Amino acid sequence: MALVEFKNISKIYKMEEVQVRAVDNVSLSIEKGEFAAISGPSGSGKSTMLNIMGLIDLPSEGTVILDGIDIYKDIKLSGRSSVPLKLDARLTDLRRNFIGFVFQTFNLIPVLNVRENIEIPLHLGNSPACESLKGNEKNEWIDYLIETVGLASWKKHKPSELSGGQRQRVAIARALVTKCPVILADEPTANLDSKNGDQILELMKKLNKELKTTFVFSTHDQKIVGMANHVIQISDGHIVNDIKN
């Protein structure tokens, strides 16, 4: 069974009298443990697809299935720009427990140090990690992630004291701390130089293999595309190639 599945997904934006189909009747499936890339030029719809996958954007049409759960089964999507309050709470819970996010702008909290930034998702709800880790196990898990991303000597430093590559390592560890099965990464190397970008990609590939975490990227970086074992190429909101290696 697919971990993530789209069935006939469209996203339509209304601009005055014009309708723009950012994503147009897209169907895809991503299996557990994949290192997948949604690739295409700027404006092709790849970030919109990632946002729909991350339950940030509401699709205009179609079906989103995460780990066997039909997300929008009970509501009519057509014409909606927002979701009912009860469903919104459910989407928040799913995002917290099922999906980790890595953004190109890092989005770290400036007043918190490295360790505190990584730990903070564990205080936002009953994540799988909160439920499975008892006593000192939580601290050991956080320390393991800090060590794994190569920041053991920097764990008391604030984001302003870190390089761009180090900040992205914090963001990756933060995404992993709740033990979510899927990590969505939107252009994670866009604000990094080539050396740091390569190191971040190697780190993500290592974590994909060791932790069996599924990674899905929105990217036009050909290095990410070359490392991916599943490449979904899109153009003008349509899938033009869907290749699994």
C-alpha positions in Angstrom: 0.0 0.0 0.0 1.3 3.5 -0.9 2.3 5.8 2.0 1.2 8.8 0.0 -1.3 8.8 -2.8 -2.9 11.4 -5.1 -5.9 10.5 -7.2 -6.9 13.1 -9.8 -5.7 16.1 -7.7 -6.2 19.6 -9.1 -5.5 23.0 -7.5 -7.3 25.9 -9.1 -6.6 29.5 -8.3 -9.2 32.2 -9.3 -7.7 35.5 -10.4 -10.5 37.9 -11.2 -12.2 36.3 -14.2 -9.4 33.8 -14.9 -8.9 30.3 -13.5 -5.3 29.1 -13.2 -4.7 25.3 -12.8 -1.5 25.2 -10.8 -2.0 21.4 -10.5 -4.1 19.7 -13.1 -5.6 16.2 -12.6 -2.5 14.6 -11.0 -2.3 11.0 -9.8 0.8 9.6 -8.1 1.9 7.2 -5.3 4.9 7.2 -3.1 6.0 4.1 -1.2 7.5 3.8 2.3 11.2 4.4 2.3 11.4 6.2 -1.0 13.8 9.2 -1.7 11.5 11.0 -4.1 11.8 14.2 -6.1 9.1 16.3 -7.6 11.0 18.1 -10.3 10.2 20.9 -12.6 10.9 24.6 -13.5 9.7 27.5 -11.5 5.9 27.9 -11.7 5.4 24.3 -12.8 3.3 23.4 -9.7 5.8 21.4 -7.7 5.6 23.4 -4.5 1.8 23.4 -4.7 1.9 19.6 -4.9 4.2 19.4 -1.9 1.9 21.8 0.1 -1.1 19.6 -0.8 0.8 16.5 0.3 1.7 18.3 3.6 -2.0 19.3 4.2 -1.0 23.0 4.0 -3.0 23.7 0.8 -6.5 22.4 0.2 -6.9 20.7 -3.2 -9.7 22.0 -5.4 -10.5 18.5 -6.7 -9.4 14.9 -6.1 -8.4 12.5 -3.3 -5.4 12.6 -1.0 -4.6 9.4 0.9 -2.0 9.3 3.6 -1.1 5.8 5.0 -4.5 4.5 4.0 -6.5 7.5 5.3 -8.7 9.3 2.8 -8.1 12.9 4.1 -11.0 14.7 2.5 -13.5 11.9 2.3 -16.3 13.7 4.2 -16.2 17.1 2.6 -17.0 18.6 -0.8 -13.8 20.2 -2.1 -15.1 22.0 -5.1 -15.4 25.7 -4.5 -13.8 25.6 -1.0 -10.9 27.9 0.0 -11.0 26.7 3.7 -11.9 23.6 5.7 -14.5 23.2 8.5 -13.1 23.8 12.0 -13.4 20.1 13.0 -11.5 19.0 9.9 -8.9 21.7 10.4 -8.1 20.3 13.9 -7.7 16.8 12.3 -5.4 18.1 9.6 -3.3 19.8 12.3 -3.0 16.5 14.2 -2.1 14.6 11.0 0.6 17.1 10.1 2.0 16.9 13.6 2.2 13.1 13.8 2.7 12.1 10.1 4.7 14.7 8.3 8.0 16.6 9.0 8.8 19.7 7.1 12.2 21.0 5.9 12.0 24.5 4.4 14.6 26.4 2.3 14.5 29.3 4.8 15.1 27.1 7.9 12.4 28.7 10.0 14.3 28.3 13.3 13.3 30.1 16.5 16.0 32.8 17.0 15.9 32.8 20.9 16.2 29.0 21.2 19.5 27.1 20.9 20.1 24.1 18.7 18.9 21.5 21.1 15.8 23.6 22.0 14.9 24.1 18.4 15.1 20.4 17.7 13.1 19.5 20.8 10.2 21.9 20.4 7.9 19.8 18.2 7.7 17.2 21.0 5.9 19.8 23.2 3.2 20.6 20.6 1.1 17.5 21.0 1.1 13.7 21.5 3.5 12.8 18.7 4.5 9.1 18.1 7.9 10.0 19.7 6.2 11.4 22.8 4.2 8.2 23.2 7.1 5.8 22.6 9.9 7.5 24.5 9.9 7.2 28.3 11.9 9.0 30.9 15.5 9.7 29.7 14.8 8.1 26.3 13.5 11.4 24.9 16.8 13.1 25.8 18.8 10.2 24.4 16.8 10.4 21.1 17.4 14.2 20.8 21.1 13.7 21.5 21.3 11.0 18.9 19.8 13.3 16.3 22.1 16.1 17.2 25.1 13.7 16.9 23.8 12.3 13.6 23.5 15.7 12.0 26.9 16.6 13.2 26.1 19.4 15.7 27.2 17.9 19.0 29.6 20.7 19.6 27.0 23.3 18.7 23.9 22.2 20.6 23.9 25.3 22.9 24.4 27.8 20.1 21.6 30.1 18.8 20.7 30.1 15.1 22.5 33.5 14.6 25.8 31.7 15.6 25.4 29.0 12.9 26.2 28.8 9.2 23.4 28.2 6.7 24.4 24.5 6.4 24.3 24.1 10.1 20.9 25.8 10.4 19.6 23.3 7.8 21.0 20.4 9.8 19.0 21.7 12.8 15.9 21.9 10.6 16.4 18.3 9.4 16.8 17.0 13.0 13.7 19.0 14.1 11.7 17.4 11.3 12.8 13.9 12.4 12.4 14.3 16.1 8.7 13.3 16.2 9.5 10.1 14.2 7.1 11.1 11.4 7.2 8.6 8.5 7.3 11.3 5.8 9.7 14.3 5.5 8.7 16.9 2.9 11.6 19.2 1.8 10.9 22.3 -0.3 14.1 23.3 -2.2 16.2 22.4 0.9 19.5 23.4 -0.8 18.3 26.6 -2.5 19.9 28.9 0.1 23.1 26.9 0.5 26.4 27.0 -1.3 27.3 23.9 -3.4 29.5 22.4 -0.6 26.9 22.7 2.1 24.2 21.7 -0.3 26.0 18.4 -1.1 26.6 17.7 2.6 22.9 18.2 3.4 21.9 15.9 0.6 24.3 13.2 1.7 23.0 13.5 5.2 19.4 13.2 4.1 20.2 10.1 2.0 22.0 8.6 5.0 19.0 9.2 7.2 16.7 7.8 4.6 18.7 4.5 4.6 19.3 4.2 8.3 15.9 5.3 9.7 13.8 4.2 6.7 12.2 7.7 6.6 10.5 8.6 3.4 11.8 11.9 1.9 9.9 13.8 -0.8 11.5 16.9 -2.3 10.2 19.8 -4.4 13.2 20.8 -6.4 14.8 21.9 -9.7 18.2 20.9 -8.3 19.6 18.1 -10.6 21.8 16.8 -7.8 18.7 15.9 -5.8 17.0 14.4 -9.0 20.1 12.3 -9.6 20.1 10.9 -6.0 16.3 10.1 -6.0 15.0 6.6 -6.5 11.6 8.1 -7.6 11.5 11.1 -9.9 8.2 12.8 -10.7 8.7 15.4 -13.5 6.0 18.1 -13.9 5.3 20.9 -16.3 2.4 23.3 -16.2 0.7 21.4 -13.5 0.9 18.0 -15.3 3.1 15.0 -14.7 5.2 14.4 -17.8 7.3 11.6 -16.4 7.0 9.3 -13.3 10.1 7.1 -13.0 10.9 4.7 -10.2 14.4 3.1 -9.9 
